[in-house]
Amino acid sequence: MGKTDQLGKLLSTLGDFTSKENWDEFFKIRSSDDPFEWYAEWSELRDPLMSHISPSNQARPDAEAEAPPSQQILVPGCGNSRLSEHLYDAGFRDITNVDFSKVVISDMLRRNVRQRPGMRWRVMDMTKMQFEAVTFDAVLDKGGLDALMEPEMGSDLGNQYLSEVKRVLKFGGKFVCLTLAEAHVLGLLFSKFRSGWKITIHAIPQKPSSKPSLQTFMVVAEKETLTMLHEIKSSFNNSSIVCSGDQARGLFEALEKENKIRREHSNGSDILCSLEDLQVEARQDFTKLSQGRRLQLTLGGQGSSCFIYKAVLLDSQSHFGPFLYHCGVFIVPKSRSREWLFSSEEGQWMVVESSKAARLIMVLLDSSHANASMEDIQKDLSPLVRQLAPGEGDNGAQIPFLTAGDGIKQRSIVHQVSSSFTGPIIVEDVVYENVDGDVSHIFPSKDLIFRRLVFQRSESLVQSEAVLTREGSSHTAIGDSERKKSNSSSKSKKRGTQRGSGEPCNQLKVYHGYLASSYHTGILSGFMLISSYMESVAASNKSAKAVIVGLGAGLLPMFLNGCMPFLHIEVVELDPMVLNLARVYFGFTEQEHLQVHIADGVQFIREITSSTSNVFSVPGNEDASSNRSCTSQGGSVNTKVDIIIIDVDSADSSSGMTCPAADFVEDSFLQTVKKNLSEKGLFVINLVARSQAIKDGVISRMKEVFNHLFCLQVEEDVNEVIFGLCSDSIMEEDCLPETAHRLEKLLKLKHKEMSQSIIDAAKKIRRLK
């Protein structure tokens, strides 16, 4: 009988692989003299297995005379396989075998008591092993995890078993798992062995066969002392394995999915460790406060909670207090998790100080928690955070839950759509609980309504935000109560607030005389760095030329077009659907000095000066009317650009940056930007990254290209606006107030409050080079 047929017979005999009674019955039928080998024979396993469990420079697999030094090896779910016997005969004498079947343990003990007297046999449940922590140098699993992970049984037993494996392994020890590498098994295995584990995966050679069969794989996880996060390495490629298409496809998909997660975490400012990694494996002692300790970790998971949470544990930097709470939990809703106060280390310490907690556990919610109430979240979190409460000074006090409100009083979805370029996009109207002072002075309405464009692919990034006003009014904002009146008389009877027709409400329009996004204000404030040049351009009735890569809702280009009439603006947008949303829901219109190109931003910038046409627009724009010449005073064509702004999000978060895409900060692109800028040109980039190291890398590359570099940290946000200058002349920081005043005079603004916001931001710009 072939191996596949034999496996099929076993499956029909056992039924439930997790039943002790079924296994006892199976081993009564199949004696120890008739061993059953899961997946692979010793001849196939010997070389790859021995290469991973034998210390370097030790015995060859077939050299019994040169026995390796004593290693404690555990074989859980041993069954009646001869794997342990082969290892013993190869020189590994400290082997402990466990199985929950008394029948098989008795049979194996009788079979080996004389020939292999040092071999140990224990009746034990592999999901609840009775060994001390950090006991074994190696744990060898041959099909045990697969047996626990029958799809209809769920992952609880597999989760418990792997937790035990992690607990009993020594640092530097290895878990060797022989598996069929099904996707649901790898999904659990990879997620359990992340921070502090180095994983490799290997294909076990198979005997030649005329038909495809299931191939055995060996996953090796090595326990490290440092909580590093490594990508999983494989010793094979798609063409070098001989398994069936479905098995290979599932394996490679699981590998790619897990490595994408690891790349994203590795590009972050911290390594995400599970509570189990830190606590169960004795990496951290949470019973005591440790002044200034900050750890980023994940809470919950399969079998322990309904949700998985990203959390940051912070022990106060002050040793003496006074403290209101010995331990507190601070929940940050998804809509605010990107704010500087909650996403940066500096901001988080400010929250700790204001909370007056000796230990604060900050929990950052994401889209996976969207449908759960705050009551459900707190109930789910309670047993998890209790494990993190310090023992000293606790006195059994209940852990208080604090919450950062999302700041939104009311939200209604105006339109939803999914784009092949950008993914899910939402247009929504919101009423904030509180608004900034300047906007409340401009718009005295009680409940201002803001329209927002949200890109869901970037953790629900609010790409653009604008104030709504009455149709036909210059800047009288509409409040929520007025909105309800207008909506009640609407003929629209569609379900909820979503409009499928794409028609906006006639009574509302976006007001383009005010910038609601603080980072847009920050971008504009940087124009002060070339205000002297722009002043001379305006005075001589010339046009300054600007390229904005990334349209969004079109709010920044519309504002610039209104307040700087001497500016000729070309906007580049990759996604035609975004342009349509900007037109329909945000009132964006192309005008004589404001044009849009549906094109790739990187390619557009590269082709600006290579074009032989006498137009500022690059060739290929479908709207011929937009091809307008930009000439110098003498009438000659000037293809150089004065301002280039990069304001795009990234479709690939694995780069570690939310904004911009990695292509826009590569050396070659930065060099192209400088080449295409005029002598007094300005380059502006909106930078959003989780990692300070990534930010530093971008700034370092820009320093190599641009003569002068400045930056602005947008308050209460993770945005950092970087400004690069091509000019050779030196601008001293004590000159910045004067240039800010010059910019103020250039701007044709309707509201002094808007002007003051821009000038206030300009004063916070600091020199980097």
Stockholm file with secondary structure:
# STOCKHOLM 1.0

chainA/1-769         MGKTDQLGKLLSTLGDFTSKENWDEFFKIRSSDDPFEWYAEWSELRDPLMSHISPSNQARPDAEAEAPPSQQILVPGCGNSRLSEHLYDAGFRDITNVDFSKVVISDMLRRNVRQRPGMRWRVMDMTKMQFEAVTFDAVLDKGGLDALMEPEMGSDLGNQYLSEVKRVLKFGGKFVCLTLAEAHVLGLLFSKFRSGWKITIHAIPQKPSSKPSLQTFMVVAEKETLTMLHEIKSSFNNSSIVCSGDQARGLFEALEKENKIRREHSNGSDILCSLEDLQVEARQDFTKLSQGRRLQLTLGGQGSSCFIYKAVLLDSQSHFGPFLYHCGVFIVPKSRSREWLFSSEEGQWMVVESSKAARLIMVLLDSSHANASMEDIQKDLSPLVRQLAPGEGDNGAQIPFLTAGDGIKQRSIVHQVSSSFTGPIIVEDVVYENVDGDVSHIFPSKDLIFRRLVFQRSESLVQSEAVLTREGSSHTAIGDSERKKSNSSSKSKKRGTQRGSGEPCNQLKVYHGYLASSYHTGILSGFMLISSYMESVAASNKSAKAVIVGLGAGLLPMFLNGCMPFLHIEVVELDPMVLNLARVYFGFTEQEHLQVHIADGVQFIREITSSTSNVFSVPGNEDASSNRSCTSQGGSVNTKVDIIIIDVDSADSSSGMTCPAADFVEDSFLQTVKKNLSEKGLFVINLVARSQAIKDGVISRMKEVFNHLFCLQVEEDVNEVIFGLCSDSIMEEDCLPETAHRLEKLLKLKHKEMSQSIIDAAKKIRRLK
#=GR chainA/1-769 SS CCHHHHHHHHHHHHSCTTCHHHHHHHHHHSCTTSCCCSSCCHHHHHHHHHHHHSCTTCCCTTCTTSCCCCCCEEEETCTTCSHHHHHHHTTCCCEEEEESCHHHHHHHHHHHTTTCTTCEEEECCTTSCCCCSSCEEEEEEESHHHHHTCGGGCSHHHHHHHHHHHHHEEEEEEEEEEECCCHHHHHHHHHHSCTTEEEEEEECCCCCCSSCCCCCEEEEEEECSSCCBCCCEESCCGGGCCSCHHHHHHHHHHHHHHHHHHHHHHTSSSCCEEHIIIIITTSCCTTSCCTTCEEEEEEECTTTCSSEEEEEEEECSCSSCCCSEEEEEEEECGGGTTSHHHHSHHHHHHHHHHHTEEEEEEEECCGGGTTSCHHHHHHHHHHHHHTTSCSTTCTTCCCCEEECCCCEEEEEEEEEEEETTTEEEEEEEEEESSCCHHHHHHCCCSSBEEEEEEEGGGTSEEEEEEEEEETTCSSCBCBHHHHHHHHHTCCCCCSTTCCSSCCCCTTEEECTTCCCCHHHHHHHHGGGGGHHHHHHHHHTTCCEEEEEECCTTSHHHHHHHHHCTTEEEEEEESCHHHHHHHHHHHCCCCBTTEEEEESCHHHHHHHTTTCCSSSSSCTTCSCGGGCCCCBCTTSCBCCCEEEEEECCCCSCGGGSEEESCGGGGSHHHHHHHHHHEEEEEEEEEEEEESCHHHHHHHHHHHHHHCSEEEEEECTTSSCEEEEEECCSSCCCGGGHHHHHHHHHHHCCCSCHHHHHHHHHHHTTCEECC
#=GC SS_cons         CCHHHHHHHHHHHHSCTTCHHHHHHHHHHSCTTSCCCSSCCHHHHHHHHHHHHSCTTCCCTTCTTSCCCCCCEEEETCTTCSHHHHHHHTTCCCEEEEESCHHHHHHHHHHHTTTCTTCEEEECCTTSCCCCSSCEEEEEEESHHHHHTCGGGCSHHHHHHHHHHHHHEEEEEEEEEEECCCHHHHHHHHHHSCTTEEEEEEECCCCCCSSCCCCCEEEEEEECSSCCBCCCEESCCGGGCCSCHHHHHHHHHHHHHHHHHHHHHHTSSSCCEEHIIIIITTSCCTTSCCTTCEEEEEEECTTTCSSEEEEEEEECSCSSCCCSEEEEEEEECGGGTTSHHHHSHHHHHHHHHHHTEEEEEEEECCGGGTTSCHHHHHHHHHHHHHTTSCSTTCTTCCCCEEECCCCEEEEEEEEEEEETTTEEEEEEEEEESSCCHHHHHHCCCSSBEEEEEEEGGGTSEEEEEEEEEETTCSSCBCBHHHHHHHHHTCCCCCSTTCCSSCCCCTTEEECTTCCCCHHHHHHHHGGGGGHHHHHHHHHTTCCEEEEEECCTTSHHHHHHHHHCTTEEEEEEESCHHHHHHHHHHHCCCCBTTEEEEESCHHHHHHHTTTCCSSSSSCTTCSCGGGCCCCBCTTSCBCCCEEEEEECCCCSCGGGSEEESCGGGGSHHHHHHHHHHEEEEEEEEEEEEESCHHHHHHHHHHHHHHCSEEEEEECTTSSCEEEEEECCSSCCCGGGHHHHHHHHHHHCCCSCHHHHHHHHHHHTTCEECC
//
